[in-house]
Amino acid sequence: MNRKRQVVLSVAFILVAAVAVRADDIDDVVNRWIQQQHVPAASIAVIKDGFLIKAQGYGLANIEHGIPARPDTVYKIGSVSKQFIATGIMLLVQDGRISVDDKISKYIAATPSTWQAITLRHLLTHTSGLVREAPGFDPRKLQPDIDVIKSAYSLPLLFKPGEKWEYSNLGYFVLGEVIRKVTEKPWGDFLAERVFVPLGMTATRVTTLADIVPNRAGGYAWNADKYQNVEEWWAVRPSGAFLSTALDLAKWEDALLTDRILKTSTKTEMWTRVTLNDGRKYPYGFGWDLNDWGSDSPTPSGIPMIQHGGSMNGFRAGYARFPSYGLTVIVLTNRTGTPVEGLAANIAIRVLPQLKIASTPTVPR
């Protein structure tokens, strides 16, 4: 990254940048939203035309200790992590070490005969036919990914690979195991080495309860008109693997605007809708949803939107890109079931009023 882009993404630059939208417009939206939705904290980043025009924390990252949220508050990001596992696979493709059309049996021994037609492409696009969750997954238990994967060997596929789309966290466990097999190192270490460290994403790491994580937010639920601490899950799942911050994800967005990590051709492939066996297109790529803006509106907008949500116990995250307008909105929160899509949409409309069309945010995952 050249010095100019480093400056763009520095906190100091945020304080002096001239922005096209009044900061208090967005502040008012977020502050009103966290009150109405009973969300302890939200941290946001807004990037326009490659410039970080807004990065801010709102509310309390930790209620019990009264710690305010900041742009560098650390949250669990849930399935926003899938784009990073997909990136790990595509880095290996760029390296010439694998192909997305390889069968998974090439990398994982003794897979059942029913899995023989499944390719990495099927896993990346949720078209494999694998169940959503492996029966052996236990959120309270640390265990090797391969043990979780093997627990699903006896289950029938939900459909023939490539026949339809159905969300599968299990598929991303398999992708994580492929990264481990090919690189001979944990997928988290590989992504740190190839993505997080080079980009200066110093707070982004595999989820942990044991390690000390500076600026970590607490996770909460809203129940019977009061906040409650949620149960902490020990399990680390490749499908929802990482801790991160709004500022770190802004650095990732900066990288997506260049070829520093992923080539343009690679990103084009990741952001292309999957083609099913019968020729129909489904709006999902490699770890990214590809619905147009206002996908639930009766009148399609035709405005491309590359986005993904994430859910973990006590946390909700959203990452929305509007490439034709050079706009990206990132929202991280610390409450179970938070409708972050609505907040991201309202922030986007404050920056781009032309986006104000009738739409219903997509269902959270």
RACOR-V651025 format. One record per backbone hydrogen bond with DSSP energy under -0.5 kcal/mol. CO is the residue of the C=O (numbers start at 1). NH is the residue of the N-H. E is the energy in kcal/mol with one decimal. If there is no record, write none. Layout:
# RACOR-V651025
CO | NH | E
CO | NH | E
This chain:
# RACOR-V651025
2 | 6 | -1.8
3 | 7 | -2.3
4 | 8 | -2.1
5 | 9 | -1.5
7 | 10 | -1.7
8 | 52 | -0.5
10 | 14 | -1.3
11 | 15 | -1.2
12 | 16 | -0.6
13 | 16 | -1.1
13 | 17 | -1.8
17 | 19 | -0.5
22 | 25 | -1.3
22 | 26 | -1.0
23 | 27 | -2.5
24 | 28 | -2.6
25 | 29 | -1.8
26 | 30 | -2.8
27 | 31 | -2.8
28 | 32 | -2.3
29 | 33 | -2.1
30 | 34 | -2.7
31 | 35 | -1.3
32 | 36 | -2.4
33 | 37 | -2.8
34 | 39 | -2.3
35 | 38 | -0.5
38 | 40 | -0.5
40 | 60 | -2.4
41 | 334 | -1.2
42 | 58 | -2.6
43 | 332 | -2.5
44 | 56 | -1.6
45 | 330 | -2.7
46 | 53 | -1.7
46 | 54 | -1.4
47 | 328 | -2.3
48 | 51 | -2.0
51 | 48 | -2.9
51 | 53 | -1.2
54 | 46 | -2.9
56 | 44 | -2.7
58 | 42 | -1.9
59 | 61 | -0.5
59 | 69 | -2.4
61 | 218 | -2.6
62 | 66 | -0.6
62 | 67 | -1.9
63 | 66 | -0.8
66 | 68 | -0.6
67 | 61 | -2.2
67 | 62 | -1.5
70 | 73 | -1.6
71 | 246 | -0.7
71 | 247 | -1.6
74 | 217 | -3.0
75 | 244 | -2.4
77 | 80 | -1.9
78 | 81 | -2.2
79 | 82 | -1.6
80 | 83 | -0.9
81 | 84 | -1.4
81 | 85 | -1.7
82 | 86 | -2.7
83 | 87 | -1.7
84 | 88 | -2.4
85 | 89 | -1.9
86 | 90 | -2.4
87 | 91 | -2.4
88 | 92 | -1.5
89 | 93 | -1.7
90 | 94 | -2.7
91 | 95 | -1.8
92 | 97 | -2.5
92 | 98 | -0.9
93 | 96 | -1.6
99 | 102 | -1.8
100 | 121 | -2.5
102 | 120 | -1.9
103 | 106 | -1.6
104 | 107 | -1.6
104 | 108 | -2.2
107 | 109 | -0.6
108 | 111 | -0.8
112 | 115 | -1.9
113 | 116 | -1.4
115 | 118 | -1.8
118 | 104 | -2.2
119 | 123 | -1.7
120 | 124 | -2.7
121 | 125 | -1.9
122 | 127 | -2.6
122 | 128 | -0.6
123 | 126 | -1.0
124 | 287 | -1.2
126 | 166 | -2.7
127 | 162 | -3.5
129 | 158 | -3.4
131 | 170 | -0.5
132 | 169 | -1.4
132 | 170 | -1.6
134 | 137 | -1.8
138 | 141 | -2.2
139 | 234 | -0.7
139 | 235 | -2.3
141 | 143 | -0.5
144 | 147 | -0.8
144 | 148 | -1.3
145 | 149 | -2.5
146 | 150 | -2.7
147 | 151 | -1.2
149 | 152 | -1.8
150 | 153 | -1.5
152 | 155 | -1.5
160 | 163 | -2.5
162 | 277 | -2.9
168 | 172 | -0.7
169 | 172 | -0.8
169 | 173 | -1.3
170 | 174 | -2.0
171 | 175 | -1.8
172 | 176 | -2.0
173 | 177 | -2.1
174 | 178 | -2.2
175 | 179 | -2.2
176 | 180 | -2.0
177 | 181 | -2.6
178 | 182 | -2.6
179 | 183 | -2.5
180 | 184 | -1.9
180 | 185 | -0.5
186 | 190 | -2.3
187 | 191 | -2.3
188 | 192 | -2.0
189 | 193 | -2.4
190 | 194 | -2.3
191 | 195 | -2.4
191 | 196 | -1.9
192 | 197 | -2.8
195 | 199 | -1.7
196 | 201 | -2.8
197 | 200 | -1.4
200 | 202 | -2.0
201 | 204 | -1.0
205 | 243 | -3.1
211 | 213 | -0.6
212 | 214 | -0.6
213 | 216 | -1.3
215 | 74 | -3.0
219 | 230 | -1.7
220 | 336 | -2.5
221 | 223 | -0.6
221 | 228 | -2.4
223 | 226 | -0.6
226 | 223 | -3.2
228 | 221 | -2.4
232 | 234 | -0.5
235 | 237 | -0.6
237 | 240 | -2.1
238 | 241 | -0.8
241 | 207 | -2.8
242 | 77 | -2.2
243 | 205 | -1.5
244 | 75 | -2.9
245 | 249 | -2.3
246 | 250 | -1.5
247 | 251 | -1.5
248 | 252 | -1.9
249 | 253 | -2.4
250 | 254 | -2.1
251 | 255 | -1.8
252 | 256 | -2.0
253 | 257 | -1.0
254 | 257 | -0.7
255 | 258 | -1.6
263 | 267 | -2.4
264 | 268 | -2.4
265 | 269 | -1.8
266 | 270 | -2.3
267 | 271 | -2.0
269 | 272 | -1.3
270 | 286 | -2.2
274 | 276 | -0.6
274 | 282 | -2.5
276 | 279 | -2.2
280 | 276 | -3.3
282 | 274 | -1.0
282 | 284 | -2.7
283 | 290 | -2.5
284 | 274 | -1.8
285 | 287 | -0.9
288 | 285 | -2.9
289 | 307 | -2.2
292 | 295 | -0.6
293 | 301 | -0.7
294 | 297 | -2.1
298 | 300 | -0.6
302 | 304 | -0.7
303 | 293 | -3.1
305 | 307 | -0.6
306 | 321 | -2.3
307 | 289 | -3.1
308 | 319 | -1.9
310 | 317 | -2.5
312 | 315 | -3.1
314 | 220 | -1.0
315 | 312 | -2.0
316 | 333 | -2.4
317 | 310 | -2.3
318 | 331 | -2.8
319 | 308 | -1.9
320 | 329 | -2.8
321 | 306 | -2.2
322 | 325 | -1.8
322 | 326 | -0.7
322 | 327 | -1.7
323 | 326 | -0.7
326 | 49 | -3.1
327 | 322 | -3.6
328 | 47 | -2.6
329 | 320 | -2.8
330 | 45 | -1.9
331 | 318 | -2.7
332 | 43 | -2.5
333 | 316 | -1.2
334 | 220 | -1.2
335 | 338 | -1.3
338 | 340 | -2.1
339 | 342 | -0.9
339 | 343 | -1.0
340 | 344 | -2.8
341 | 345 | -2.3
342 | 346 | -2.1
343 | 347 | -2.4
344 | 348 | -2.5
345 | 349 | -2.2
346 | 350 | -1.4
347 | 351 | -1.4
348 | 352 | -3.0
352 | 355 | -2.4
353 | 356 | -1.9
355 | 357 | -1.9
